[in-house]
Amino acid sequence: MASYFRYDERLGIEIPDLENEWESYTSEERSQILLRWEQIRGYIPDRIHKLEAVIIGKQNQLDQEDDFPTSCRLNSEIADTASTINDLHLWFRVNQDFEAKAHM
């Protein structure tokens, strides 16, 4: 199954990395891919929750920070983490696209 997915360090999950068009895979391969994606997808809310906790921690640091460069760094880190959460939300919705293609 590793050939259908690759680990994305930033997101902290495996994401689909299909080399061919969806229709070119056998029904068995598509079933395996969809099963694995459902397993990965099930982890996404937990990953988002962990990243939200990171943001809260950084916001708490920011509330106490008086050093401007450090405040800027913390703001940047918060923005980067929020961007990762946004991307995870997008990947979570990918399941709908996969299922639609699977039923075609």
Backbone as a printed PyTorch tensor [residue, N CA C, xyz], in Angstrom:
tensor([[[  0.8180,  -1.1940,   0.0000],
         [  0.0000,   0.0000,   0.0000],
         [  0.8640,   1.2610,   0.0000]],

        [[  2.0890,   1.1480,   0.3990],
         [  2.9520,   2.3200,   0.4900],
         [  3.1080,   3.0170,  -0.8570]],

        [[  2.9680,   2.2890,  -1.9560],
         [  3.1590,   2.9040,  -3.2600],
         [  2.0080,   3.8350,  -3.6430]],

        [[  0.8960,   3.7810,  -2.9260],
         [ -0.2430,   4.6340,  -3.2320],
         [ -0.2960,   5.8760,  -2.3410]],

        [[  0.5550,   5.9130,  -1.3310],
         [  0.5570,   7.0130,  -0.3730],
         [  1.9910,   7.4250,  -0.0640]],

        [[  2.1290,   8.6880,   0.3460],
         [  3.4280,   9.1730,   0.8110],
         [  3.1980,  10.0010,   2.0680]],

        [[  4.1600,   9.9370,   2.9550],
         [  4.0470,  10.6670,   4.2120],
         [  4.3750,  12.1330,   3.9820]],

        [[  3.4940,  13.0130,   4.4520],
         [  3.7140,  14.4450,   4.3720],
         [  4.1250,  14.9290,   5.7630]],

        [[  5.3640,  15.3360,   5.8820],
         [  5.9250,  15.7410,   7.1740],
         [  5.1510,  16.9030,   7.7850]],

        [[  4.8130,  17.8780,   6.9790],
         [  4.1130,  19.0620,   7.4760],
         [  2.7390,  18.7030,   8.0220]],

        [[  2.0020,  17.8740,   7.3070],
         [  0.6550,  17.5090,   7.7340],
         [  0.6590,  16.4420,   8.8210]],

        [[  1.6950,  15.6320,   8.8370],
         [  1.7840,  14.5690,   9.8290],
         [  0.9280,  13.3620,   9.4940]],

        [[  0.5700,  13.2290,   8.2170],
         [ -0.2260,  12.0850,   7.7590],
         [  0.2840,  11.6350,   6.3960]],

        [[ -0.1380,  10.4440,   6.0100],
         [  0.1100,  10.0020,   4.6470],
         [ -0.9740,  10.6070,   3.7610]],

        [[ -0.5780,  10.9830,   2.5560],
         [ -1.5440,  11.5040,   1.5930],
         [ -1.4690,  10.6720,   0.3220]],

        [[ -2.5610,  10.6270,  -0.4350],
         [ -2.5430,   9.8500,  -1.6780],
         [ -1.4730,  10.3560,  -2.6320]],

        [[ -0.8130,   9.4180,  -3.2660],
         [  0.2220,   9.7340,  -4.2430],
         [  0.0560,   8.7460,  -5.3970]],

        [[ -1.0460,   8.8960,  -6.0960],
         [ -1.3900,   7.9630,  -7.1680],
         [ -0.6620,   8.3360,  -8.4500]],

        [[ -0.0380,   7.3610,  -9.0550],
         [  0.7290,   7.6010, -10.2720],
         [ -0.1380,   7.5490, -11.5210]],

        [[ -1.2990,   6.9100, -11.4060],
         [ -2.1790,   6.7300, -12.5550],
         [ -3.5390,   7.3500, -12.2950]],

        [[ -4.3400,   7.4390, -13.3430],
         [ -5.7200,   7.8920, -13.1910],
         [ -6.4840,   6.8620, -12.3760]],

        [[ -7.4420,   7.3220, -11.5950],
         [ -8.2090,   6.4520, -10.7020],
         [ -8.8190,   5.2620, -11.4590]],

        [[ -9.3420,   5.5130, -12.6430],
         [-10.0150,   4.4730, -13.4220],
         [ -9.0690,   3.3680, -13.8890]],

        [[ -7.7700,   3.6560, -13.9090],
         [ -6.8170,   2.6550, -14.3980],
         [ -6.4880,   1.5920, -13.3430]],

        [[ -6.8790,   1.8170, -12.1010],
         [ -6.6440,   0.8330, -11.0430],
         [ -7.7690,  -0.2010, -11.0510]],

        [[ -7.4180,  -1.4200, -10.7030],
         [ -8.4300,  -2.4740, -10.6210],
         [ -9.3790,  -2.1740,  -9.4650]],

        [[-10.5250,  -2.8300,  -9.4770],
         [-11.4730,  -2.6100,  -8.3800],
         [-10.8690,  -3.0500,  -7.0510]],

        [[-10.0340,  -4.0940,  -7.0580],
         [ -9.3600,  -4.5460,  -5.8370],
         [ -8.3950,  -3.4750,  -5.3400]],

        [[ -7.6080,  -2.9020,  -6.2430],
         [ -6.6690,  -1.8440,  -5.8580],
         [ -7.4210,  -0.6300,  -5.3200]],

        [[ -8.4920,  -0.2530,  -5.9820],
         [ -9.2770,   0.8990,  -5.5250],
         [ -9.8550,   0.6490,  -4.1380]],

        [[-10.3220,  -0.5660,  -3.9070],
         [-10.8550,  -0.9090,  -2.5830],
         [ -9.7750,  -0.8060,  -1.5190]],

        [[ -8.5800,  -1.2970,  -1.8330],
         [ -7.4700,  -1.2150,  -0.8770],
         [ -7.0810,   0.2310,  -0.6110]],

        [[ -7.0440,   1.0180,  -1.6650],
         [ -6.6940,   2.4340,  -1.5200],
         [ -7.7370,   3.1380,  -0.6620]],

        [[ -9.0080,   2.9020,  -0.9490],
         [-10.0740,   3.5430,  -0.1830],
         [-10.0660,   3.1110,   1.2790]],

        [[ -9.8040,   1.8380,   1.5320],
         [ -9.7360,   1.3530,   2.9110],
         [ -8.6000,   2.0420,   3.6600]],

        [[ -7.4360,   2.1060,   3.0380],
         [ -6.2930,   2.7510,   3.6840],
         [ -6.5730,   4.2370,   3.8970]],

        [[ -7.1810,   4.8870,   2.9090],
         [ -7.4810,   6.3020,   3.0510],
         [ -8.4540,   6.5330,   4.2010]],

        [[ -9.4330,   5.6630,   4.3610],
         [-10.3750,   5.8010,   5.4790],
         [ -9.6500,   5.7010,   6.8180]],

        [[ -8.6620,   4.8230,   6.8950],
         [ -7.8770,   4.6920,   8.1250],
         [ -7.0950,   5.9790,   8.4010]],

        [[ -6.4590,   6.4980,   7.3660],
         [ -5.6880,   7.7410,   7.4990],
         [ -6.6340,   8.8910,   7.8320]],

        [[ -7.7230,   8.9750,   7.1160],
         [ -8.7060,  10.0440,   7.2960],
         [ -9.2480,  10.0580,   8.7210]],

        [[ -9.4100,   8.8980,   9.3110],
         [ -9.9020,   8.8080,  10.6720],
         [ -8.9600,   9.4330,  11.6880]],

        [[ -7.6840,   9.5380,  11.3430],
         [ -6.6870,  10.1400,  12.2250],
         [ -6.6570,  11.6670,  12.1100]],

        [[ -7.1730,  12.2100,  11.0330],
         [ -7.0730,  13.6540,  10.7770],
         [ -7.6830,  14.4950,  11.9070]],

        [[ -8.8800,  14.1930,  12.4260],
         [ -9.4060,  15.0210,  13.5320],
         [ -8.4900,  15.0230,  14.7570]],

        [[ -7.8640,  13.8920,  15.0660],
         [ -6.9170,  13.8460,  16.1850],
         [ -5.7130,  14.7370,  15.9100]],

        [[ -5.2290,  14.6990,  14.7000],
         [ -4.0830,  15.5240,  14.3100],
         [ -4.4410,  17.0100,  14.4240]],

        [[ -5.6350,  17.3670,  13.9570],
         [ -6.0900,  18.7580,  14.0540],
         [ -6.1760,  19.1810,  15.5200]],

        [[ -6.7060,  18.3290,  16.3410],
         [ -6.8410,  18.6340,  17.7680],
         [ -5.4620,  18.9070,  18.3950]],

        [[ -4.4780,  18.0940,  18.0490],
         [ -3.1230,  18.3030,  18.5770],
         [ -2.5430,  19.6360,  18.1090]],

        [[ -2.7690,  19.9600,  16.8530],
         [ -2.2480,  21.2270,  16.3260],
         [ -2.9690,  22.4270,  16.9410]],

        [[ -4.2600,  22.2850,  17.2050],
         [ -4.9900,  23.3650,  17.8760],
         [ -4.4100,  23.6070,  19.2640]],

        [[ -4.0190,  22.5400,  19.9550],
         [ -3.3950,  22.6800,  21.2730],
         [ -2.0680,  23.4230,  21.1620]],

        [[ -1.3240,  23.1630,  20.0790],
         [ -0.0590,  23.8750,  19.8450],
         [ -0.3370,  25.3690,  19.6670]],

        [[ -1.3620,  25.6930,  18.8980],
         [ -1.7100,  27.1000,  18.6740],
         [ -2.0820,  27.7690,  19.9930]],

        [[ -2.8840,  27.1010,  20.7900],
         [ -3.2860,  27.6750,  22.0800],
         [ -2.0630,  27.9420,  22.9530]],

        [[ -1.1260,  27.0110,  22.9630],
         [  0.1020,  27.2050,  23.7320],
         [  0.8940,  28.4040,  23.2480]],

        [[  0.9980,  28.5410,  21.9290],
         [  1.7430,  29.6700,  21.3680],
         [  1.0080,  30.9910,  21.6150]],

        [[ -0.3190,  30.9680,  21.5710],
         [ -1.0830,  32.1810,  21.8680],
         [ -0.8920,  32.5910,  23.3310]],

        [[ -0.8350,  31.6090,  24.2110],
         [ -0.5750,  31.9210,  25.6170],
         [  0.8080,  32.5310,  25.8030]],

        [[  1.7900,  32.0080,  25.0640],
         [  3.1370,  32.5850,  25.1100],
         [  3.1100,  34.0160,  24.5820]],

        [[  2.3860,  34.1950,  23.4950],
         [  2.3010,  35.5050,  22.8530],
         [  1.6740,  36.5380,  23.7960]],

        [[  0.6900,  36.1180,  24.5630],
         [  0.0460,  37.0290,  25.5220],
         [  1.0300,  37.5660,  26.5520]],

        [[  2.0470,  36.7990,  26.8570],
         [  3.0150,  37.1850,  27.8820],
         [  4.3040,  37.7850,  27.3060]],

        [[  4.4270,  37.7570,  25.9870],
         [  5.6840,  38.1430,  25.3460],
         [  5.7930,  39.6520,  25.1670]],

        [[  6.9330,  40.2050,  25.5780],
         [  7.1990,  41.6340,  25.4150],
         [  8.2180,  41.9080,  24.3110]],

        [[  8.9700,  40.8980,  23.9290],
         [ 10.0110,  41.0530,  22.9070],
         [  9.3750,  40.9960,  21.5170]],

        [[  9.5150,  42.0940,  20.7540],
         [  8.8630,  42.1950,  19.4500],
         [  9.2920,  41.1000,  18.4740]],

        [[ 10.5840,  40.8410,  18.2900],
         [ 10.9780,  39.7710,  17.3590],
         [ 10.4160,  38.3980,  17.7680]],

        [[ 10.3830,  38.1340,  19.0570],
         [  9.8210,  36.8670,  19.5230],
         [  8.3240,  36.8250,  19.2490]],

        [[  7.6370,  37.9480,  19.4350],
         [  6.2100,  38.0290,  19.1310],
         [  5.9540,  37.7550,  17.6420]],

        [[  6.7990,  38.3180,  16.8060],
         [  6.6710,  38.0920,  15.3580],
         [  6.8780,  36.6220,  15.0170]],

        [[  7.8680,  36.0010,  15.6400],
         [  8.1320,  34.5790,  15.3980],
         [  6.9420,  33.7310,  15.8290]],

        [[  6.4010,  34.0300,  17.0080],
         [  5.2530,  33.2710,  17.5000],
         [  4.0440,  33.4460,  16.5770]],

        [[  3.8050,  34.6760,  16.1290],
         [  2.7070,  34.9240,  15.1850],
         [  2.8840,  34.1190,  13.9040]],

        [[  4.1010,  34.0820,  13.4150],
         [  4.3930,  33.3200,  12.1990],
         [  4.1580,  31.8260,  12.4140]],

        [[  4.5940,  31.3220,  13.5540],
         [  4.3920,  29.9010,  13.8670],
         [  2.9060,  29.5750,  14.0070]],

        [[  2.1550,  30.4830,  14.5990],
         [  0.7060,  30.2870,  14.7240],
         [  0.0640,  30.2390,  13.3370]],

        [[  0.4650,  31.1680,  12.4730],
         [ -0.0830,  31.2030,  11.1130],
         [  0.2630,  29.9330,  10.3380]],

        [[  1.4920,  29.4580,  10.4780],
         [  1.9030,  28.2290,   9.7940],
         [  1.0960,  27.0310,  10.2860]],

        [[  0.8830,  26.9560,  11.5860],
         [  0.1260,  25.8430,  12.1540],
         [ -1.3360,  25.9250,  11.7180]],

        [[ -1.8940,  27.1300,  11.6920],
         [ -3.2700,  27.3140,  11.2360],
         [ -3.4120,  26.9070,   9.7690]],

        [[ -2.4050,  27.1940,   8.9670],
         [ -2.4050,  26.7900,   7.5610],
         [ -2.4030,  25.2610,   7.4390]],

        [[ -1.6350,  24.6100,   8.2870],
         [ -1.5970,  23.1490,   8.2890],
         [ -2.9700,  22.5880,   8.6530]],

        [[ -3.6200,  23.1850,   9.6450],
         [ -4.9630,  22.7440,  10.0330],
         [ -5.9300,  22.9150,   8.8650]],

        [[ -5.8380,  24.0400,   8.1800],
         [ -6.7000,  24.2710,   7.0280],
         [ -6.4880,  23.1910,   5.9610]],

        [[ -5.2370,  22.8760,   5.6810],
         [ -4.9400,  21.8390,   4.6860],
         [ -5.4600,  20.4750,   5.1340]],

        [[ -5.3640,  20.1800,   6.4180],
         [ -5.8960,  18.9150,   6.9210],
         [ -7.4110,  18.8510,   6.7470]],

        [[ -8.0870,  19.9770,   6.9580],
         [ -9.5340,  20.0090,   6.7190],
         [ -9.8380,  19.7050,   5.2490]],

        [[ -9.0370,  20.2510,   4.3540],
         [ -9.2240,  19.9710,   2.9270],
         [ -9.0090,  18.4920,   2.6200]],

        [[ -7.9490,  17.9090,   3.1720],
         [ -7.6860,  16.4900,   2.9420],
         [ -8.7920,  15.6240,   3.5480]],

        [[ -9.3550,  16.0480,   4.6550],
         [-10.4440,  15.2950,   5.2720],
         [-11.6310,  15.2130,   4.3230]],

        [[-11.8650,  16.2600,   3.5590],
         [-12.9790,  16.2860,   2.6050],
         [-12.6950,  15.5050,   1.3220]],

        [[-11.4480,  15.1490,   1.0930],
         [-11.0770,  14.4190,  -0.1270],
         [-11.8330,  13.1000,  -0.2140]],

        [[-12.1970,  12.5440,   0.9110],
         [-12.9200,  11.2720,   0.9240],
         [-14.1590,  11.3260,   0.0430]],

        [[-14.8460,  12.4440,   0.0390],
         [-16.0490,  12.5730,  -0.7880],
         [-15.7020,  12.4220,  -2.2510]],

        [[-14.5760,  12.9920,  -2.6880],
         [-14.1540,  12.8570,  -4.0710],
         [-13.8040,  11.4180,  -4.4110]],

        [[-13.0830,  10.7630,  -3.5080],
         [-12.7230,   9.3630,  -3.7130],
         [-13.9820,   8.4930,  -3.8450]],

        [[-14.9370,   8.6920,  -2.9480],
         [-16.1450,   7.8620,  -2.9670],
         [-16.9450,   8.1020,  -4.2390]],

        [[-17.0160,   9.3600,  -4.6690],
         [-17.7360,   9.6470,  -5.8970],
         [-17.1030,   8.9370,  -7.0770]],

        [[-15.7790,   8.9330,  -7.1550],
         [-15.0930,   8.2520,  -8.2380],
         [-15.2530,   6.7400,  -8.1320]],

        [[-15.2890,   6.2320,  -6.9130],
         [-15.4110,   4.7900,  -6.7170],
         [-16.7590,   4.2690,  -7.1940]],

        [[-17.7810,   5.0960,  -7.1520],
         [-19.1130,   4.6670,  -7.5400],
         [-19.4050,   4.9120,  -9.0220]],

        [[-18.4760,   5.4960,  -9.7100],
         [-18.6790,   5.7820, -11.1490],
         [-18.4100,   4.5520, -11.9850]]])
